[in-house]
């Protein structure tokens, strides 16, 4: 939407992205949780509110990553595609986006890893995720250290696996270079 020539769409995207990127995720989690239950009167679980907050937060960052990836493709590529008779949509689909995806894949992978790690913040509203369960075990066992080590190992396995998968995909895409 930020690349749109339609000014209201562009301004809507700018306001959304700047607001989300300029406020902490913790505040966003509270806004979604208390906004849906107290303000709107909806009966939505803490898990769903946490997922919504993570999606809203991550979408703003992903939108900027994609915009930057599209802008990184040389302008001559669009001109060449258009001169070959492709319309704007065909040019984006067949020429610009494949190159942009190669550009954005590392940053997109970093964003996914960040979302996994930031998911621990939703434990503040009572969502039973890794950190929440570690805190429950800490309270039950009176062991403050071991549950945190185990939680750290879980996060490491998740993020390491995702990083390796993305590295594999990047390697496969670089074959065409």
Secondary structure as GFF3:
##gff-version 3
##sequence-region A 1 177
A	DSSP	alpha_helix	7	21	.	.	.	ID=ss1
A	DSSP	alpha_helix	25	34	.	.	.	ID=ss2
A	DSSP	pi_helix	35	39	.	.	.	ID=ss3
A	DSSP	alpha_helix	46	72	.	.	.	ID=ss4
A	DSSP	alpha_helix	75	83	.	.	.	ID=ss5
A	DSSP	alpha_helix	88	91	.	.	.	ID=ss6
A	DSSP	pi_helix	92	96	.	.	.	ID=ss7
A	DSSP	alpha_helix	97	118	.	.	.	ID=ss8
A	DSSP	three_ten_helix	119	125	.	.	.	ID=ss9
A	DSSP	alpha_helix	130	141	.	.	.	ID=ss10
A	DSSP	alpha_helix	146	174	.	.	.	ID=ss11
###
